[in-house]
Amino acid sequence: MIRSRSRDNVWRHKDVSVMTSIKDGMLKISLGSESTPVLQLQLRWQQRIPENRRFLGDHWERSYGDMAWTSMFPDKPMPWYFLTFDGSQIYGHGVKTGAGAFCHWYVDPFGVSLIMDVRSGGVGVELKGRVLELATVVEYSPRAGETLYENACNFVSRLCDKPLMPKQPIYGAGNSYYAYGHSSQDQILDDSKLLSDLSGNKTNLPFSLIDMGWENPRNGNLSNWRAGNERFPDMGRLADKIKKLGTRPGIWYRPLLSHEGVPESWILPYREDFTTGEGKCILDPTVPEVQKQIEDDVKLMTSKWGYELIKYDGTTHDILGRWGKAMSEGVTDEGWQFSDKSRTNAEVLINLYRLIHKAAGQALLMGCNTVGHLCAGHVHVQRIGDNTSGKEWTITRKMGVNSLAFRALQHGAFFAVDADCVGLSNQIPWKLNQQWLDLLAASGTTLFVSADASYIKDKQKAALQVAYDRASRPQPLVQPLDWINNSCPTRWKAGEEFLEFNWWAA
């Protein structure tokens, strides 16, 4: 570890320089290096932190049902930003979206630390004389008359200069939580017909989203995503059929997953936490030929096949080799590297998001397992929590309700948020799932329902008609009322309406 002090706002060690400046009340941090690889930087604010404070940090990518206000936890990293509650008001501290580093915070009784991970893969980034804009630090003090939730929302809104929002609310149905990768064209068309019948807003049509399981890795191309398999014989015609039923076609896609027949120079080094499947590999997004393939894949799905929404998945795990819940000890393993070692992991991800956004043209983008703080401005919708379930209610309660309560404040500030599906099945009591459906429909955020058409009876149809109609129209963001003391809030405010849910009793 190298320690340094400065009087001119430039910290130097050999050929490495860290520059800071204050502009518009925000602290801007930059890094320069001629030849020395750089791994990490730490800024420290020495100050006594008052006792009896509570803290809430964000997550690296999705949250995992573990968000809550806590007492001081000095060894727990708080990614990107954190909120402080003094018993009467909420204060915010964080970095703006689009940072050049993976940033997290620590708070202890004697001060606050900001850690900026600037590795390229698992090795130091080689800037070669380039000056990298690392982060812009923002602080927020509440204004009179705001609720606690408004304190938090107003802070988060200052972290992103150019959020990307859909012109109308996004809602619809998908096959993820009844098919689990085993679906067919006929099932998708049945789902689309039911969705159309239950959706009455003809000025904002719902999306029928095809989830994983349509792709064909044996199509004779280097890409898995150039054709459907035997259950999906013609992806372009399927999109046309979905449109004719009165819904909008959407499709799931994992950009970096390929098969081992691609050139070896395209493939990222294997790591133990990879979940690829036999005979598959992960592509290196810094390789120009890989970038071209991704661009062509996205253009094929949108411009040629006609899909109006792409849900792209897995990019954080596929690049860094870890899910967000495993990043407490570091965002990735040590030692591995990209083909291009001159870009930080944060820059590599941003460049990938930017590439997909540009290639998609007018199509909407939903990020899943994308880093919210880095994809803001490049996706219209972001999955804010880990998967809910069509099989186990405890998973939906843990992942869905918790993520909506603690991360929906990013809605409209970064993108539209998606707290994941209502997975309707006989394995979950309808009384519990109906509550989740009602909350999402009233939340002002994205609503997707996943249910086999054969499960939906008259009772579910009536509830879905109401939910789809409500979710199709602009609404104020729902506010959790007991979120300070409850990680799974039961009391919510939707506009002027007060809602209460019992997430435990069927």
C-alpha positions, -999 to 999 in steps of 0.1 A, spaced: 0 0 0 13 35 -9 2 64 12 5 100 -1 -4 136 9 -8 166 -12 -13 204 -9 -21 210 -46 -48 184 -50 -25 161 -70 -11 130 -53 20 115 -70 40 84 -66 66 77 -93 46 79 -126 12 76 -110 -9 106 -103 -43 111 -86 -60 144 -92 -90 159 -74 -111 190 -79 -143 206 -66 -169 216 -92 -205 225 -85 -202 212 -50 -190 177 -62 -156 161 -58 -141 149 -91 -113 122 -90 -90 113 -118 -61 89 -123 -30 90 -145 -2 66 -151 25 63 -177 36 27 -173 28 14 -138 -3 -9 -136 -28 3 -110 -51 -20 -90 -69 2 -65 -72 36 -49 -85 46 -15 -97 81 -3 -102 86 34 -121 113 52 -110 114 88 -139 124 110 -158 112 141 -190 95 130 -218 101 156 -233 71 173 -269 59 169 -268 63 131 -283 37 107 -269 30 73 -282 16 40 -258 7 11 -266 -2 -25 -256 -34 -43 -230 -42 -70 -256 -53 -96 -289 -69 -85 -297 -72 -48 -302 -106 -32 -329 -101 -6 -304 -87 19 -310 -50 19 -319 -33 52 -311 -3 74 -284 -15 98 -262 -1 126 -226 7 117 -209 -23 100 -173 -12 94 -162 -42 74 -192 -44 51 -187 -27 17 -215 -4 5 -213 -3 -33 -217 29 -52 -236 50 -25 -249 48 10 -276 66 30 -274 77 66 -304 80 90 -300 101 121 -334 94 136 -352 122 118 -337 127 83 -318 108 56 -285 120 41 -268 106 10 -232 100 -1 -221 83 -33 -205 85 -68 -223 94 -100 -233 68 -125 -208 59 -153 -178 58 -130 -145 45 -144 -140 22 -114 -159 -2 -92 -165 20 -62 -176 11 -27 -177 27 8 -168 18 43 -179 37 74 -162 33 108 -163 53 140 -133 74 129 -141 81 93 -153 72 58 -133 54 31 -140 53 -6 -124 23 -24 -120 25 -62 -111 -8 -79 -95 0 -113 -83 -34 -122 -86 -47 -158 -97 -82 -153 -78 -94 -122 -46 -73 -129 -37 -37 -128 -50 -14 -155 -23 -1 -179 -33 34 -187 -2 42 -208 -4 79 -202 -42 82 -204 -60 101 -177 -90 82 -164 -120 99 -148 -125 77 -119 -155 90 -100 -175 121 -90 -185 122 -54 -219 136 -44 -233 145 -10 -269 153 -2 -286 170 27 -324 168 29 -348 197 24 -376 207 46 -410 190 39 -396 158 24 -406 124 36 -377 100 44 -383 81 12 -383 114 -7 -349 123 9 -335 91 -5 -351 95 -40 -339 131 -43 -304 121 -35 -303 92 -60 -317 114 -87 -286 136 -84 -263 106 -93 -273 103 -129 -273 131 -154 -290 113 -183 -314 85 -173 -329 65 -201 -366 59 -196 -392 43 -218 -418 66 -232 -446 46 -217 -447 21 -188 -435 -14 -196 -456 -44 -187 -465 -78 -200 -459 -115 -196 -430 -139 -200 -424 -176 -198 -395 -176 -174 -411 -190 -142 -432 -218 -156 -410 -229 -185 -376 -225 -169 -359 -228 -202 -382 -255 -217 -408 -238 -239 -420 -237 -274 -433 -214 -301 -469 -227 -295 -466 -219 -257 -454 -184 -265 -483 -178 -288 -508 -191 -262 -493 -168 -237 -495 -138 -261 -531 -145 -269 -541 -146 -232 -521 -115 -226 -538 -96 -254 -572 -107 -242 -565 -94 -207 -549 -61 -217 -573 -33 -225 -550 -3 -231 -547 -2 -268 -524 29 -268 -498 10 -247 -496 -26 -258 -480 -52 -235 -448 -71 -242 -448 -109 -247 -412 -118 -236 -396 -151 -248 -371 -162 -221 -342 -185 -223 -344 -218 -242 -351 -205 -278 -314 -203 -288 -295 -227 -311 -258 -233 -305 -257 -258 -334 -268 -234 -361 -236 -234 -381 -226 -199 -369 -201 -188 -343 -230 -172 -325 -256 -191 -304 -281 -164 -312 -285 -165 -350 -314 -190 -352 -340 -207 -330 -339 -244 -322 -364 -271 -332 -391 -257 -309 -386 -222 -323 -382 -228 -361 -384 -192 -373 -378 -164 -349 -387 -137 -373 -421 -152 -382 -427 -157 -344 -422 -120 -338 -447 -112 -365 -473 -136 -351 -469 -121 -316 -476 -87 -331 -507 -99 -349 -521 -111 -316 -520 -75 -303 -488 -77 -282 -452 -66 -286 -424 -92 -290 -395 -93 -266 -366 -117 -264 -340 -129 -238 -304 -130 -248 -270 -137 -231 -245 -118 -252 -212 -133 -240 -222 -170 -239 -209 -190 -269 -196 -224 -278 -161 -237 -278 -159 -237 -316 -152 -199 -316 -115 -188 -321 -95 -193 -289 -84 -156 -289 -121 -147 -284 -125 -166 -251 -121 -153 -216 -100 -174 -192 -120 -199 -173 -128 -193 -136 -143 -216 -110 -175 -197 -106 -184 -197 -143 -218 -213 -150 -216 -220 -188 -226 -256 -194 -207 -283 -212 -190 -273 -244 -197 -235 -239 -175 -206 -232 -175 -169 -223 -164 -143 -249 -140 -115 -243 -158 -82 -249 -126 -63 -255 -119 -83 -287 -130 -63 -318 -144 -94 -336 -165 -103 -305 -178 -67 -304 -188 -70 -341 -206 -103 -334 -226 -88 -306 -235 -58 -327 -247 -81 -355 -266 -104 -331 -285 -74 -317 -292 -59 -351 -305 -93 -363 -330 -96 -334 -342 -60 -337 -339 -48 -373 -345 -81 -391 -365 -103 -368 -385 -74 -354 -382 -78 -316 -390 -46 -298 -374 -54 -265 -342 -72 -257 -337 -85 -222 -299 -92 -220 -285 -112 -192 -254 -125 -175 -229 -99 -185 -216 -91 -150 -212 -128 -141 -197 -137 -175 -171 -109 -173 -162 -109 -136 -168 -146 -128 -190 -137 -98 -225 -129 -89 -230 -97 -69 -237 -116 -37 -202 -130 -39 -184 -97 -44 -180 -87 -7 -143 -97 -8 -137 -83 -42 -155 -79 -75 -134 -106 -93 -106 -131 -90 -70 -120 -92 -46 -127 -120 -67 -131 -151 -68 -105 -179 -87 -93 -210 -71 -91 -244 -71 -53 -239 -55 -45 -205 -59 -7 -209 -95 -5 -198 -108 -10 -163 -136 -35 -156 -160 -6 -152 -150 8 -186 -153 -27 -203 -189 -31 -190 -199 5 -200 -185 0 -235 -205 -33 -238 -237 -16 -227 -231 13 -250 -225 -11 -279 -257 -30 -274 -277 2 -269 -264 16 -302 -270 -16 -321 -306 -19 -308 -317 12 -325 -353 20 -314 -358 -12 -295 -361 -11 -257 -334 -27 -235 -338 -45 -202 -306 -52 -183 -305 -83 -161 -273 -90 -141 -261 -57 -154 -245 -32 -130 -271 -5 -124 -246 22 -117 -228 15 -150 -256 7 -173 -277 38 -164 -283 58 -195 -279 26 -217 -308 5 -206 -345 15 -204 -352 -11 -177 -330 -27 -150 -337 -58 -130 -330 -46 -95 -332 -79 -76 -324 -116 -80 -349 -140 -94 -383 -144 -79 -400 -178 -84 -429 -197 -97 -423 -225 -73 -413 -211 -39 -431 -181 -24 -403 -175 1 -380 -167 -28 -404 -142 -42 -409 -126 -9 -372 -124 -1 -360 -112 -35 -390 -93 -49 -404 -73 -20 -370 -65 -6 -356 -52 -39 -387 -31 -46 -386 -16 -11 -349 -6 -12 -340 0 -48 -371 13 -65 -358 48 -55 -337 44 -87 -368 43 -108 -369 74 -130 -335 85 -117 -314 59 -136 -339 39 -156 -373 21 -151 -369 -6 -125 -381 -42 -126 -385 -61 -93 -391 -93 -113 -420 -114 -122 -452 -126 -105 -447 -163 -110 -482 -178 -110 -485 -215 -104 -503 -241 -83 -472 -244 -62 -478 -209 -46 -510 -199 -29 -529 -175 -50 -536 -153 -20 -499 -146 -16 -492 -141 -53 -522 -118 -57 -506 -95 -31 -474 -93 -51 -494 -87 -82 -513 -59 -66 -482 -42 -52 -463 -43 -85 -493 -31 -105 -497 -1 -81 -459 6 -78 -454 27 -109 -426 3 -119 -425 -25 -145 -449 -54 -142 -443 -88 -157 -463 -120 -150 -451 -155 -157 -478 -181 -159 -487 -211 -180 -520 -202 -198 -536 -234 -185 -532 -222 -149 -552 -190 -154 -588 -194 -143 -616 -168 -140 -603 -155 -107 -568 -149 -120 -581 -134 -152 -601 -108 -134 -572 -98 -112 -548 -97 -142 -571 -74 -161 -571 -49 -133 -533 -52 -128 -524 -49 -165 -546 -19 -169 -531 -1 -139 -496 -10 -148 -500 2 -184 -506 38 -172 -481 63 -156 -483 63 -118 -463 79 -90 -436 57 -75 -449 36 -45 -433 43 -11 -426 17 15 -437 32 49 -420 7 73 -388 3 54 -366 18 82 -374 -11 106 -385 -39 83 -365 -55 54 -398 -68 40 -422 -39 43 -458 -45 48 -472 -10 46 -470 11 13 -483 43 -1 -493 44 -38 -503 79 -47 -530 87 -22 -538 51 -16 -525 32 15 -518 -5 11 -510 -32 36 -499 -68 29 -494 -99 49 -465 -117 31 -466 -147 55 -502 -159 58 -519 -176 29 
